[in-house]
Structure formats: C-alpha cells, structure tokens
Amino acid sequence: MPSRRSKAQIMSDILEICIDGANKTKIVYDANLNFKMLNSYLDTLTKKGLLHVRNDRSNEYVTTEEGLRILETCRCIDLELGQ
C-alpha cells in the first residue's frame, strides 16, 4: 500500500509545479489533488509569500524567490534522507 504524502511534500510539489507559472487546473492534475484541497494549500502558500498570483494570465500561480529558497531546502533534505 503506498504511503500518504505529508503536507510538506504536497506543498513542495505545488511550489515545483508553479516555478514557471501554472493555473489551478494544471496544479490539480500535476499534484494529484482535488480543487478543495488545492485551494487550502494555495491560500497557505500565498499568505506565507511562497506563491504569487499573476492576474494578467488567468490567475496563474508563480513560485516566489522565497518559495524557490524553501523548495531548494526541501530538495536538500530529500537528498540527505535518500528519498
């Protein structure tokens, strides 16, 4: 039985997907989430300044510099833990 992802893993996935910008539909499919769950994560990530909403292109979400820094930290931890 596959293990469930932690909230940190899901947030890391979302930050990764949004590096070049992504709308909600792309994030839902690529992160394997539903819209209700996604809205909660997007709210948290935008409030913390890790994602920015670019309104000029249909509410596209983009990972901020701070989000990229956090994502790099997550990648380093995954490498150290062998995941």
mmCIF file of the N, C-alpha and C atoms, coordinates in Angstrom:
data_MODEL
# 
_entry.id   MODEL 
# 
loop_
_atom_site.group_PDB 
_atom_site.id 
_atom_site.type_symbol 
_atom_site.label_atom_id 
_atom_site.label_alt_id 
_atom_site.label_comp_id 
_atom_site.label_asym_id 
_atom_site.label_entity_id 
_atom_site.label_seq_id 
_atom_site.pdbx_PDB_ins_code 
_atom_site.Cartn_x 
_atom_site.Cartn_y 
_atom_site.Cartn_z 
_atom_site.occupancy 
_atom_site.B_iso_or_equiv 
_atom_site.pdbx_formal_charge 
_atom_site.auth_seq_id 
_atom_site.auth_comp_id 
_atom_site.auth_asym_id 
_atom_site.auth_atom_id 
_atom_site.pdbx_PDB_model_num 
ATOM 1   N N  . MET A 1 1  ? 0.838   -1.178 0.000   1.00 0.00 ? 1  MET A N  1 
ATOM 2   C CA . MET A 1 1  ? 0.000   0.000  0.000   1.00 0.00 ? 1  MET A CA 1 
ATOM 3   C C  . MET A 1 1  ? 0.886   1.247  0.000   1.00 0.00 ? 1  MET A C  1 
ATOM 4   N N  . PRO A 1 2  ? 0.666   2.169  -0.929  1.00 0.00 ? 2  PRO A N  1 
ATOM 5   C CA . PRO A 1 2  ? 1.503   3.367  -0.993  1.00 0.00 ? 2  PRO A CA 1 
ATOM 6   C C  . PRO A 1 2  ? 1.271   4.264  0.219   1.00 0.00 ? 2  PRO A C  1 
ATOM 7   N N  . SER A 1 3  ? 2.322   4.920  0.642   1.00 0.00 ? 3  SER A N  1 
ATOM 8   C CA . SER A 1 3  ? 2.193   5.821  1.788   1.00 0.00 ? 3  SER A CA 1 
ATOM 9   C C  . SER A 1 3  ? 1.605   7.149  1.346   1.00 0.00 ? 3  SER A C  1 
ATOM 10  N N  . ARG A 1 4  ? 0.977   7.821  2.287   1.00 0.00 ? 4  ARG A N  1 
ATOM 11  C CA . ARG A 1 4  ? 0.394   9.130  2.003   1.00 0.00 ? 4  ARG A CA 1 
ATOM 12  C C  . ARG A 1 4  ? 1.486   10.186 2.052   1.00 0.00 ? 4  ARG A C  1 
ATOM 13  N N  . ARG A 1 5  ? 1.289   11.238 1.277   1.00 0.00 ? 5  ARG A N  1 
ATOM 14  C CA . ARG A 1 5  ? 2.238   12.350 1.290   1.00 0.00 ? 5  ARG A CA 1 
ATOM 15  C C  . ARG A 1 5  ? 1.951   13.259 2.471   1.00 0.00 ? 5  ARG A C  1 
ATOM 16  N N  . SER A 1 6  ? 3.006   13.822 3.006   1.00 0.00 ? 6  SER A N  1 
ATOM 17  C CA . SER A 1 6  ? 2.831   14.794 4.074   1.00 0.00 ? 6  SER A CA 1 
ATOM 18  C C  . SER A 1 6  ? 2.404   16.133 3.472   1.00 0.00 ? 6  SER A C  1 
ATOM 19  N N  . LYS A 1 7  ? 1.948   17.028 4.338   1.00 0.00 ? 7  LYS A N  1 
ATOM 20  C CA . LYS A 1 7  ? 1.585   18.368 3.874   1.00 0.00 ? 7  LYS A CA 1 
ATOM 21  C C  . LYS A 1 7  ? 2.799   19.062 3.272   1.00 0.00 ? 7  LYS A C  1 
ATOM 22  N N  . ALA A 1 8  ? 3.954   18.861 3.893   1.00 0.00 ? 8  ALA A N  1 
ATOM 23  C CA . ALA A 1 8  ? 5.183   19.476 3.384   1.00 0.00 ? 8  ALA A CA 1 
ATOM 24  C C  . ALA A 1 8  ? 5.518   18.953 1.985   1.00 0.00 ? 8  ALA A C  1 
ATOM 25  N N  . GLN A 1 9  ? 5.320   17.668 1.749   1.00 0.00 ? 9  GLN A N  1 
ATOM 26  C CA . GLN A 1 9  ? 5.581   17.094 0.429   1.00 0.00 ? 9  GLN A CA 1 
ATOM 27  C C  . GLN A 1 9  ? 4.623   17.662 -0.611  1.00 0.00 ? 9  GLN A C  1 
ATOM 28  N N  . ILE A 1 10 ? 3.361   17.816 -0.238  1.00 0.00 ? 10 ILE A N  1 
ATOM 29  C CA . ILE A 1 10 ? 2.371   18.359 -1.169  1.00 0.00 ? 10 ILE A CA 1 
ATOM 30  C C  . ILE A 1 10 ? 2.706   19.819 -1.491  1.00 0.00 ? 10 ILE A C  1 
ATOM 31  N N  . MET A 1 11 ? 3.065   20.587 -0.479  1.00 0.00 ? 11 MET A N  1 
ATOM 32  C CA . MET A 1 11 ? 3.425   21.989 -0.702  1.00 0.00 ? 11 MET A CA 1 
ATOM 33  C C  . MET A 1 11 ? 4.669   22.093 -1.573  1.00 0.00 ? 11 MET A C  1 
ATOM 34  N N  . SER A 1 12 ? 5.619   21.220 -1.353  1.00 0.00 ? 12 SER A N  1 
ATOM 35  C CA . SER A 1 12 ? 6.828   21.196 -2.174  1.00 0.00 ? 12 SER A CA 1 
ATOM 36  C C  . SER A 1 12 ? 6.475   20.870 -3.629  1.00 0.00 ? 12 SER A C  1 
ATOM 37  N N  . ASP A 1 13 ? 5.576   19.922 -3.821  1.00 0.00 ? 13 ASP A N  1 
ATOM 38  C CA . ASP A 1 13 ? 5.120   19.579 -5.180  1.00 0.00 ? 13 ASP A CA 1 
ATOM 39  C C  . ASP A 1 13 ? 4.482   20.790 -5.855  1.00 0.00 ? 13 ASP A C  1 
ATOM 40  N N  . ILE A 1 14 ? 3.643   21.509 -5.125  1.00 0.00 ? 14 ILE A N  1 
ATOM 41  C CA . ILE A 1 14 ? 2.975   22.681 -5.688  1.00 0.00 ? 14 ILE A CA 1 
ATOM 42  C C  . ILE A 1 14 ? 3.995   23.760 -6.053  1.00 0.00 ? 14 ILE A C  1 
ATOM 43  N N  . LEU A 1 15 ? 4.959   24.006 -5.172  1.00 0.00 ? 15 LEU A N  1 
ATOM 44  C CA . LEU A 1 15 ? 5.994   25.002 -5.466  1.00 0.00 ? 15 LEU A CA 1 
ATOM 45  C C  . LEU A 1 15 ? 6.774   24.613 -6.723  1.00 0.00 ? 15 LEU A C  1 
ATOM 46  N N  . GLU A 1 16 ? 7.062   23.342 -6.870  1.00 0.00 ? 16 GLU A N  1 
ATOM 47  C CA . GLU A 1 16 ? 7.786   22.835 -8.047  1.00 0.00 ? 16 GLU A CA 1 
ATOM 48  C C  . GLU A 1 16 ? 6.966   23.056 -9.319  1.00 0.00 ? 16 GLU A C  1 
ATOM 49  N N  . ILE A 1 17 ? 5.694   22.729 -9.273  1.00 0.00 ? 17 ILE A N  1 
ATOM 50  C CA . ILE A 1 17 ? 4.815   22.861 -10.434 1.00 0.00 ? 17 ILE A CA 1 
ATOM 51  C C  . ILE A 1 17 ? 4.694   24.320 -10.863 1.00 0.00 ? 17 ILE A C  1 
ATOM 52  N N  . CYS A 1 18 ? 4.733   25.232 -9.909  1.00 0.00 ? 18 CYS A N  1 
ATOM 53  C CA . CYS A 1 18 ? 4.487   26.651 -10.187 1.00 0.00 ? 18 CYS A CA 1 
ATOM 54  C C  . CYS A 1 18 ? 5.743   27.453 -10.527 1.00 0.00 ? 18 CYS A C  1 
ATOM 55  N N  . ILE A 1 19 ? 6.881   26.813 -10.658 1.00 0.00 ? 19 ILE A N  1 
ATOM 56  C CA . ILE A 1 19 ? 8.119   27.553 -10.945 1.00 0.00 ? 19 ILE A CA 1 
ATOM 57  C C  . ILE A 1 19 ? 7.959   28.431 -12.184 1.00 0.00 ? 19 ILE A C  1 
ATOM 58  N N  . ASP A 1 20 ? 7.410   27.887 -13.247 1.00 0.00 ? 20 ASP A N  1 
ATOM 59  C CA . ASP A 1 20 ? 7.223   28.660 -14.483 1.00 0.00 ? 20 ASP A CA 1 
ATOM 60  C C  . ASP A 1 20 ? 5.811   29.206 -14.621 1.00 0.00 ? 20 ASP A C  1 
ATOM 61  N N  . GLY A 1 21 ? 5.001   29.044 -13.589 1.00 0.00 ? 21 GLY A N  1 
ATOM 62  C CA . GLY A 1 21 ? 3.623   29.505 -13.610 1.00 0.00 ? 21 GLY A CA 1 
ATOM 63  C C  . GLY A 1 21 ? 2.669   28.381 -13.959 1.00 0.00 ? 21 GLY A C  1 
ATOM 64  N N  . ALA A 1 22 ? 1.547   28.329 -13.251 1.00 0.00 ? 22 ALA A N  1 
ATOM 65  C CA . ALA A 1 22 ? 0.546   27.293 -13.506 1.00 0.00 ? 22 ALA A CA 1 
ATOM 66  C C  . ALA A 1 22 ? -0.806  27.767 -12.996 1.00 0.00 ? 22 ALA A C  1 
ATOM 67  N N  . ASN A 1 23 ? -1.861  27.386 -13.719 1.00 0.00 ? 23 ASN A N  1 
ATOM 68  C CA . ASN A 1 23 ? -3.202  27.690 -13.241 1.00 0.00 ? 23 ASN A CA 1 
ATOM 69  C C  . ASN A 1 23 ? -3.681  26.550 -12.342 1.00 0.00 ? 23 ASN A C  1 
ATOM 70  N N  . LYS A 1 24 ? -4.831  26.733 -11.716 1.00 0.00 ? 24 LYS A N  1 
ATOM 71  C CA . LYS A 1 24 ? -5.332  25.753 -10.760 1.00 0.00 ? 24 LYS A CA 1 
ATOM 72  C C  . LYS A 1 24 ? -5.522  24.372 -11.379 1.00 0.00 ? 24 LYS A C  1 
ATOM 73  N N  . THR A 1 25 ? -6.033  24.332 -12.597 1.00 0.00 ? 25 THR A N  1 
ATOM 74  C CA . THR A 1 25 ? -6.282  23.041 -13.242 1.00 0.00 ? 25 THR A CA 1 
ATOM 75  C C  . THR A 1 25 ? -4.987  22.259 -13.422 1.00 0.00 ? 25 THR A C  1 
ATOM 76  N N  . LYS A 1 26 ? -3.944  22.920 -13.874 1.00 0.00 ? 26 LYS A N  1 
ATOM 77  C CA . LYS A 1 26 ? -2.651  22.243 -14.057 1.00 0.00 ? 26 LYS A CA 1 
ATOM 78  C C  . LYS A 1 26 ? -2.121  21.734 -12.718 1.00 0.00 ? 26 LYS A C  1 
ATOM 79  N N  . ILE A 1 27 ? -2.239  22.552 -11.686 1.00 0.00 ? 27 ILE A N  1 
ATOM 80  C CA . ILE A 1 27 ? -1.736  22.144 -10.372 1.00 0.00 ? 27 ILE A CA 1 
ATOM 81  C C  . ILE A 1 27 ? -2.515  20.942 -9.852  1.00 0.00 ? 27 ILE A C  1 
ATOM 82  N N  . VAL A 1 28 ? -3.849  20.966 -10.003 1.00 0.00 ? 28 VAL A N  1 
ATOM 83  C CA . VAL A 1 28 ? -4.684  19.847 -9.547  1.00 0.00 ? 28 VAL A CA 1 
ATOM 84  C C  . VAL A 1 28 ? -4.228  18.542 -10.192 1.00 0.00 ? 28 VAL A C  1 
ATOM 85  N N  . TYR A 1 29 ? -4.045  18.562 -11.500 1.00 0.00 ? 29 TYR A N  1 
ATOM 86  C CA . TYR A 1 29 ? -3.665  17.339 -12.200 1.00 0.00 ? 29 TYR A CA 1 
ATOM 87  C C  . TYR A 1 29 ? -2.229  16.925 -11.897 1.00 0.00 ? 29 TYR A C  1 
ATOM 88  N N  . ASP A 1 30 ? -1.307  17.856 -11.919 1.00 0.00 ? 30 ASP A N  1 
ATOM 89  C CA . ASP A 1 30 ? 0.098   17.505 -11.712 1.00 0.00 ? 30 ASP A CA 1 
ATOM 90  C C  . ASP A 1 30 ? 0.404   17.112 -10.269 1.00 0.00 ? 30 ASP A C  1 
ATOM 91  N N  . ALA A 1 31 ? -0.302  17.700 -9.300  1.00 0.00 ? 31 ALA A N  1 
ATOM 92  C CA . ALA A 1 31 ? -0.057  17.391 -7.890  1.00 0.00 ? 31 ALA A CA 1 
ATOM 93  C C  . ALA A 1 31 ? -0.992  16.298 -7.365  1.00 0.00 ? 31 ALA A C  1 
ATOM 94  N N  . ASN A 1 32 ? -1.892  15.838 -8.212  1.00 0.00 ? 32 ASN A N  1 
ATOM 95  C CA . ASN A 1 32 ? -2.844  14.791 -7.846  1.00 0.00 ? 32 ASN A CA 1 
ATOM 96  C C  . ASN A 1 32 ? -3.669  15.195 -6.619  1.00 0.00 ? 32 ASN A C  1 
ATOM 97  N N  . LEU A 1 33 ? -4.316  16.341 -6.725  1.00 0.00 ? 33 LEU A N  1 
ATOM 98  C CA . LEU A 1 33 ? -5.164  16.879 -5.664  1.00 0.00 ? 33 LEU A CA 1 
ATOM 99  C C  . LEU A 1 33 ? -6.549  17.152 -6.213  1.00 0.00 ? 33 LEU A C  1 
ATOM 100 N N  . ASN A 1 34 ? -7.491  17.443 -5.332  1.00 0.00 ? 34 ASN A N  1 
ATOM 101 C CA . ASN A 1 34 ? -8.783  17.954 -5.790  1.00 0.00 ? 34 ASN A CA 1 
ATOM 102 C C  . ASN A 1 34 ? -8.803  19.461 -5.548  1.00 0.00 ? 34 ASN A C  1 
ATOM 103 N N  . PHE A 1 35 ? -9.784  20.139 -6.123  1.00 0.00 ? 35 PHE A N  1 
ATOM 104 C CA . PHE A 1 35 ? -9.817  21.604 -6.033  1.00 0.00 ? 35 PHE A CA 1 
ATOM 105 C C  . PHE A 1 35 ? -9.990  22.095 -4.603  1.00 0.00 ? 35 PHE A C  1 
ATOM 106 N N  . LYS A 1 36 ? -10.774 21.392 -3.801  1.00 0.00 ? 36 LYS A N  1 
ATOM 107 C CA . LYS A 1 36 ? -10.982 21.811 -2.414  1.00 0.00 ? 36 LYS A CA 1 
ATOM 108 C C  . LYS A 1 36 ? -9.662  21.776 -1.644  1.00 0.00 ? 36 LYS A C  1 
ATOM 109 N N  . MET A 1 37 ? -8.915  20.690 -1.774  1.00 0.00 ? 37 MET A N  1 
ATOM 110 C CA . MET A 1 37 ? -7.624  20.586 -1.103  1.00 0.00 ? 37 MET A CA 1 
ATOM 111 C C  . MET A 1 37 ? -6.657  21.633 -1.645  1.00 0.00 ? 37 MET A C  1 
ATOM 112 N N  . LEU A 1 38 ? -6.653  21.807 -2.955  1.00 0.00 ? 38 LEU A N  1 
ATOM 113 C CA . LEU A 1 38 ? -5.737  22.754 -3.577  1.00 0.00 ? 38 LEU A CA 1 
ATOM 114 C C  . LEU A 1 38 ? -5.959  24.168 -3.057  1.00 0.00 ? 38 LEU A C  1 
ATOM 115 N N  . ASN A 1 39 ? -7.207  24.592 -2.960  1.00 0.00 ? 39 ASN A N  1 
ATOM 116 C CA . ASN A 1 39 ? -7.494  25.953 -2.503  1.00 0.00 ? 39 ASN A CA 1 
ATOM 117 C C  . ASN A 1 39 ? -6.910  26.215 -1.121  1.00 0.00 ? 39 ASN A C  1 
ATOM 118 N N  . SER A 1 40 ? -6.972  25.226 -0.252  1.00 0.00 ? 40 SER A N  1 
ATOM 119 C CA . SER A 1 40 ? -6.408  25.371 1.085   1.00 0.00 ? 40 SER A CA 1 
ATOM 120 C C  . SER A 1 40 ? -4.887  25.556 1.020   1.00 0.00 ? 40 SER A C  1 
ATOM 121 N N  . TYR A 1 41 ? -4.224  24.738 0.207   1.00 0.00 ? 41 TYR A N  1 
ATOM 122 C CA . TYR A 1 41 ? -2.767  24.840 0.068   1.00 0.00 ? 41 TYR A CA 1 
ATOM 123 C C  . TYR A 1 41 ? -2.357  26.159 -0.595  1.00 0.00 ? 41 TYR A C  1 
ATOM 124 N N  . LEU A 1 42 ? -3.083  26.562 -1.633  1.00 0.00 ? 42 LEU A N  1 
ATOM 125 C CA . LEU A 1 42 ? -2.751  27.816 -2.313  1.00 0.00 ? 42 LEU A CA 1 
ATOM 126 C C  . LEU A 1 42 ? -2.913  29.001 -1.373  1.00 0.00 ? 42 LEU A C  1 
ATOM 127 N N  . ASP A 1 43 ? -3.949  28.964 -0.546  1.00 0.00 ? 43 ASP A N  1 
ATOM 128 C CA . ASP A 1 43 ? -4.171  30.035 0.424   1.00 0.00 ? 43 ASP A CA 1 
ATOM 129 C C  . ASP A 1 43 ? -2.986  30.127 1.391   1.00 0.00 ? 43 ASP A C  1 
ATOM 130 N N  . THR A 1 44 ? -2.560  28.997 1.901   1.00 0.00 ? 44 THR A N  1 
ATOM 131 C CA . THR A 1 44 ? -1.431  28.965 2.837   1.00 0.00 ? 44 THR A CA 1 
ATOM 132 C C  . THR A 1 44 ? -0.146  29.455 2.173   1.00 0.00 ? 44 THR A C  1 
ATOM 133 N N  . LEU A 1 45 ? 0.142   28.940 0.982   1.00 0.00 ? 45 LEU A N  1 
ATOM 134 C CA . LEU A 1 45 ? 1.397   29.290 0.298   1.00 0.00 ? 45 LEU A CA 1 
ATOM 135 C C  . LEU A 1 45 ? 1.430   30.757 -0.128  1.00 0.00 ? 45 LEU A C  1 
ATOM 136 N N  . THR A 1 46 ? 0.298   31.313 -0.522  1.00 0.00 ? 46 THR A N  1 
ATOM 137 C CA . THR A 1 46 ? 0.290   32.727 -0.911  1.00 0.00 ? 46 THR A CA 1 
ATOM 138 C C  . THR A 1 46 ? 0.392   33.628 0.321   1.00 0.00 ? 46 THR A C  1 
ATOM 139 N N  . LYS A 1 47 ? -0.280  33.261 1.406   1.00 0.00 ? 47 LYS A N  1 
ATOM 140 C CA . LYS A 1 47 ? -0.194  34.058 2.636   1.00 0.00 ? 47 LYS A CA 1 
ATOM 141 C C  . LYS A 1 47 ? 1.223   34.082 3.200   1.00 0.00 ? 47 LYS A C  1 
ATOM 142 N N  . LYS A 1 48 ? 1.959   32.999 3.017   1.00 0.00 ? 48 LYS A N  1 
ATOM 143 C CA . LYS A 1 48 ? 3.330   32.927 3.505   1.00 0.00 ? 48 LYS A CA 1 
ATOM 144 C C  . LYS A 1 48 ? 4.330   33.547 2.521   1.00 0.00 ? 48 LYS A C  1 
ATOM 145 N N  . GLY A 1 49 ? 3.839   34.008 1.376   1.00 0.00 ? 49 GLY A N  1 
ATOM 146 C CA . GLY A 1 49 ? 4.700   34.656 0.401   1.00 0.00 ? 49 GLY A CA 1 
ATOM 147 C C  . GLY A 1 49 ? 5.534   33.707 -0.436  1.00 0.00 ? 49 GLY A C  1 
ATOM 148 N N  . LEU A 1 50 ? 5.130   32.446 -0.494  1.00 0.00 ? 50 LEU A N  1 
ATOM 149 C CA . LEU A 1 50 ? 5.874   31.451 -1.276  1.00 0.00 ? 50 LEU A CA 1 
ATOM 150 C C  . LEU A 1 50 ? 5.345   31.325 -2.697  1.00 0.00 ? 50 LEU A C  1 
ATOM 151 N N  . LEU A 1 51 ? 4.106   31.761 -2.907  1.00 0.00 ? 51 LEU A N  1 
ATOM 152 C CA . LEU A 1 51 ? 3.494   31.812 -4.236  1.00 0.00 ? 51 LEU A CA 1 
ATOM 153 C C  . LEU A 1 51 ? 2.943   33.213 -4.460  1.00 0.00 ? 51 LEU A C  1 
ATOM 154 N N  . HIS A 1 52 ? 2.955   33.627 -5.720  1.00 0.00 ? 52 HIS A N  1 
ATOM 155 C CA . HIS A 1 52 ? 2.409   34.922 -6.120  1.00 0.00 ? 52 HIS A CA 1 
ATOM 156 C C  . HIS A 1 52 ? 1.369   34.651 -7.201  1.00 0.00 ? 52 HIS A C  1 
ATOM 157 N N  . VAL A 1 53 ? 0.248   35.374 -7.149  1.00 0.00 ? 53 VAL A N  1 
ATOM 158 C CA . VAL A 1 53 ? -0.785  35.237 -8.172  1.00 0.00 ? 53 VAL A CA 1 
ATOM 159 C C  . VAL A 1 53 ? -0.543  36.287 -9.245  1.00 0.00 ? 53 VAL A C  1 
ATOM 160 N N  . ARG A 1 54 ? -0.310  35.814 -10.448 1.00 0.00 ? 54 ARG A N  1 
ATOM 161 C CA . ARG A 1 54 ? -0.113  36.711 -11.595 1.00 0.00 ? 54 ARG A CA 1 
ATOM 162 C C  . ARG A 1 54 ? -1.449  36.826 -12.312 1.00 0.00 ? 54 ARG A C  1 
ATOM 163 N N  . ASN A 1 55 ? -2.144  37.942 -12.104 1.00 0.00 ? 55 ASN A N  1 
ATOM 164 C CA . ASN A 1 55 ? -3.509  38.107 -12.616 1.00 0.00 ? 55 ASN A CA 1 
ATOM 165 C C  . ASN A 1 55 ? -3.591  38.395 -14.107 1.00 0.00 ? 55 ASN A C  1 
ATOM 166 N N  . ASP A 1 56 ? -2.482  38.721 -14.723 1.00 0.00 ? 56 ASP A N  1 
ATOM 167 C CA . ASP A 1 56 ? -2.545  39.064 -16.143 1.00 0.00 ? 56 ASP A CA 1 
ATOM 168 C C  . ASP A 1 56 ? -2.789  37.848 -17.037 1.00 0.00 ? 56 ASP A C  1 
ATOM 169 N N  . ARG A 1 57 ? -2.618  36.653 -16.501 1.00 0.00 ? 57 ARG A N  1 
ATOM 170 C CA . ARG A 1 57 ? -2.811  35.441 -17.304 1.00 0.00 ? 57 ARG A CA 1 
ATOM 171 C C  . ARG A 1 57 ? -3.689  34.439 -16.557 1.00 0.00 ? 57 ARG A C  1 
ATOM 172 N N  . SER A 1 58 ? -4.945  34.728 -16.445 1.00 0.00 ? 58 SER A N  1 
ATOM 173 C CA . SER A 1 58 ? -5.950  33.834 -15.843 1.00 0.00 ? 58 SER A CA 1 
ATOM 174 C C  . SER A 1 58 ? -5.536  33.285 -14.478 1.00 0.00 ? 58 SER A C  1 
ATOM 175 N N  . ASN A 1 59 ? -5.173  34.184 -13.573 1.00 0.00 ? 59 ASN A N  1 
ATOM 176 C CA . ASN A 1 59 ? -4.813  33.809 -12.209 1.00 0.00 ? 59 ASN A CA 1 
ATOM 177 C C  . ASN A 1 59 ? -3.769  32.696 -12.151 1.00 0.00 ? 59 ASN A C  1 
ATOM 178 N N  . GLU A 1 60 ? -2.677  32.933 -12.796 1.00 0.00 ? 60 GLU A N  1 
ATOM 179 C CA . GLU A 1 60 ? -1.581  31.977 -12.814 1.00 0.00 ? 60 GLU A CA 1 
ATOM 180 C C  . GLU A 1 60 ? -0.766  32.122 -11.523 1.00 0.00 ? 60 GLU A C  1 
ATOM 181 N N  . TYR A 1 61 ? -0.430  31.008 -10.899 1.00 0.00 ? 61 TYR A N  1 
ATOM 182 C CA . TYR A 1 61 ? 0.368   31.000 -9.677  1.00 0.00 ? 61 TYR A CA 1 
ATOM 183 C C  . TYR A 1 61 ? 1.830   30.783 -10.032 1.00 0.00 ? 61 TYR A C  1 
ATOM 184 N N  . VAL A 1 62 ? 2.703   31.593 -9.421  1.00 0.00 ? 62 VAL A N  1 
ATOM 185 C CA . VAL A 1 62 ? 4.136   31.537 -9.704  1.00 0.00 ? 62 VAL A CA 1 
ATOM 186 C C  . VAL A 1 62 ? 4.894   31.450 -8.380  1.00 0.00 ? 62 VAL A C  1 
ATOM 187 N N  . THR A 1 63 ? 5.880   30.577 -8.318  1.00 0.00 ? 63 THR A N  1 
ATOM 188 C CA . THR A 1 63 ? 6.712   30.432 -7.127  1.00 0.00 ? 63 THR A CA 1 
ATOM 189 C C  . THR A 1 63 ? 7.585   31.673 -6.974  1.00 0.00 ? 63 THR A C  1 
ATOM 190 N N  . THR A 1 64 ? 7.593   32.254 -5.772  1.00 0.00 ? 64 THR A N  1 
ATOM 191 C CA . THR A 1 64 ? 8.394   33.450 -5.498  1.00 0.00 ? 64 THR A CA 1 
ATOM 192 C C  . THR A 1 64 ? 9.841   33.063 -5.199  1.00 0.00 ? 64 THR A C  1 
ATOM 193 N N  . GLU A 1 65 ? 10.698  34.058 -5.049  1.00 0.00 ? 65 GLU A N  1 
ATOM 194 C CA . GLU A 1 65 ? 12.100  33.797 -4.684  1.00 0.00 ? 65 GLU A CA 1 
ATOM 195 C C  . GLU A 1 65 ? 12.181  33.062 -3.347  1.00 0.00 ? 65 GLU A C  1 
ATOM 196 N N  . GLU A 1 66 ? 11.368  33.492 -2.396  1.00 0.00 ? 66 GLU A N  1 
ATOM 197 C CA . GLU A 1 66 ? 11.336  32.813 -1.089  1.00 0.00 ? 66 GLU A CA 1 
ATOM 198 C C  . GLU A 1 66 ? 10.849  31.376 -1.250  1.00 0.00 ? 66 GLU A C  1 
ATOM 199 N N  . GLY A 1 67 ? 9.860   31.169 -2.113  1.00 0.00 ? 67 GLY A N  1 
ATOM 200 C CA . GLY A 1 67 ? 9.372   29.825 -2.398  1.00 0.00 ? 67 GLY A CA 1 
ATOM 201 C C  . GLY A 1 67 ? 10.446  28.950 -3.019  1.00 0.00 ? 67 GLY A C  1 
ATOM 202 N N  . LEU A 1 68 ? 11.248  29.522 -3.912  1.00 0.00 ? 68 LEU A N  1 
ATOM 203 C CA . LEU A 1 68 ? 12.354  28.773 -4.521  1.00 0.00 ? 68 LEU A CA 1 
ATOM 204 C C  . LEU A 1 68 ? 13.396  28.389 -3.474  1.00 0.00 ? 68 LEU A C  1 
ATOM 205 N N  . ARG A 1 69 ? 13.637  29.298 -2.521  1.00 0.00 ? 69 ARG A N  1 
ATOM 206 C CA . ARG A 1 69 ? 14.600  29.009 -1.459  1.00 0.00 ? 69 ARG A CA 1 
ATOM 207 C C  . ARG A 1 69 ? 14.101  27.846 -0.592  1.00 0.00 ? 69 ARG A C  1 
ATOM 208 N N  . ILE A 1 70 ? 12.827  27.879 -0.243  1.00 0.00 ? 70 ILE A N  1 
ATOM 209 C CA . ILE A 1 70 ? 12.235  26.797 0.554   1.00 0.00 ? 70 ILE A CA 1 
ATOM 210 C C  . ILE A 1 70 ? 12.260  25.485 -0.231  1.00 0.00 ? 70 ILE A C  1 
ATOM 211 N N  . LEU A 1 71 ? 11.942  25.550 -1.513  1.00 0.00 ? 71 LEU A N  1 
ATOM 212 C CA . LEU A 1 71 ? 11.942  24.357 -2.360  1.00 0.00 ? 71 LEU A CA 1 
ATOM 213 C C  . LEU A 1 71 ? 13.333  23.743 -2.421  1.00 0.00 ? 71 LEU A C  1 
ATOM 214 N N  . GLU A 1 72 ? 14.363  24.561 -2.546  1.00 0.00 ? 72 GLU A N  1 
ATOM 215 C CA . GLU A 1 72 ? 15.742  24.059 -2.576  1.00 0.00 ? 72 GLU A CA 1 
ATOM 216 C C  . GLU A 1 72 ? 16.095  23.382 -1.251  1.00 0.00 ? 72 GLU A C  1 
ATOM 217 N N  . THR A 1 73 ? 15.647  23.958 -0.148  1.00 0.00 ? 73 THR A N  1 
ATOM 218 C CA . THR A 1 73 ? 15.875  23.355 1.166   1.00 0.00 ? 73 THR A CA 1 
ATOM 219 C C  . THR A 1 73 ? 15.198  21.984 1.249   1.00 0.00 ? 73 THR A C  1 
ATOM 220 N N  . CYS A 1 74 ? 13.974  21.889 0.754   1.00 0.00 ? 74 CYS A N  1 
ATOM 221 C CA . CYS A 1 74 ? 13.256  20.607 0.739   1.00 0.00 ? 74 CYS A CA 1 
ATOM 222 C C  . CYS A 1 74 ? 13.992  19.567 -0.104  1.00 0.00 ? 74 CYS A C  1 
ATOM 223 N N  . ARG A 1 75 ? 14.516  19.991 -1.239  1.00 0.00 ? 75 ARG A N  1 
ATOM 224 C CA . ARG A 1 75 ? 15.268  19.074 -2.106  1.00 0.00 ? 75 ARG A CA 1 
ATOM 225 C C  . ARG A 1 75 ? 16.513  18.560 -1.387  1.00 0.00 ? 75 ARG A C  1 
ATOM 226 N N  . CYS A 1 76 ? 17.208  19.441 -0.679  1.00 0.00 ? 76 CYS A N  1 
ATOM 227 C CA . CYS A 1 76 ? 18.415  19.038 0.054   1.00 0.00 ? 76 CYS A CA 1 
ATOM 228 C C  . CYS A 1 76 ? 18.069  18.031 1.147   1.00 0.00 ? 76 CYS A C  1 
ATOM 229 N N  . ILE A 1 77 ? 16.988  18.276 1.836   1.00 0.00 ? 77 ILE A N  1 
ATOM 230 C CA . ILE A 1 77 ? 16.553  17.338 2.883   1.00 0.00 ? 77 ILE A CA 1 
ATOM 231 C C  . ILE A 1 77 ? 16.216  15.981 2.281   1.00 0.00 ? 77 ILE A C  1 
ATOM 232 N N  . ASP A 1 78 ? 15.486  15.982 1.162   1.00 0.00 ? 78 ASP A N  1 
ATOM 233 C CA . ASP A 1 78 ? 15.150  14.725 0.489   1.00 0.00 ? 78 ASP A CA 1 
ATOM 234 C C  . ASP A 1 78 ? 16.412  13.963 0.073   1.00 0.00 ? 78 ASP A C  1 
ATOM 235 N N  . LEU A 1 79 ? 17.415  14.675 -0.440  1.00 0.00 ? 79 LEU A N  1 
ATOM 236 C CA . LEU A 1 79 ? 18.667  14.034 -0.832  1.00 0.00 ? 79 LEU A CA 1 
ATOM 237 C C  . LEU A 1 79 ? 19.379  13.418 0.360   1.00 0.00 ? 79 LEU A C  1 
ATOM 238 N N  . GLU A 1 80 ? 19.422  14.157 1.458   1.00 0.00 ? 80 GLU A N  1 
ATOM 239 C CA . GLU A 1 80 ? 20.083  13.660 2.661   1.00 0.00 ? 80 GLU A CA 1 
ATOM 240 C C  . GLU A 1 80 ? 19.386  12.437 3.227   1.00 0.00 ? 80 GLU A C  1 
ATOM 241 N N  . LEU A 1 81 ? 18.068  12.409 3.133   1.00 0.00 ? 81 LEU A N  1 
ATOM 242 C CA . LEU A 1 81 ? 17.294  11.290 3.663   1.00 0.00 ? 81 LEU A CA 1 
ATOM 243 C C  . LEU A 1 81 ? 17.152  10.150 2.671   1.00 0.00 ? 81 LEU A C  1 
ATOM 244 N N  . GLY A 1 82 ? 17.641  10.373 1.448   1.00 0.00 ? 82 GLY A N  1 
ATOM 245 C CA . GLY A 1 82 ? 17.584  9.327  0.440   1.00 0.00 ? 82 GLY A CA 1 
ATOM 246 C C  . GLY A 1 82 ? 16.210  9.082  -0.128  1.00 0.00 ? 82 GLY A C  1 
ATOM 247 N N  . GLN A 1 83 ? 15.412  10.135 -0.236  1.00 0.00 ? 83 GLN A N  1 
ATOM 248 C CA . GLN A 1 83 ? 14.051  9.983  -0.762  1.00 0.00 ? 83 GLN A CA 1 
ATOM 249 C C  . GLN A 1 83 ? 13.955  10.507 -2.159  1.00 0.00 ? 83 GLN A C  1 
# 
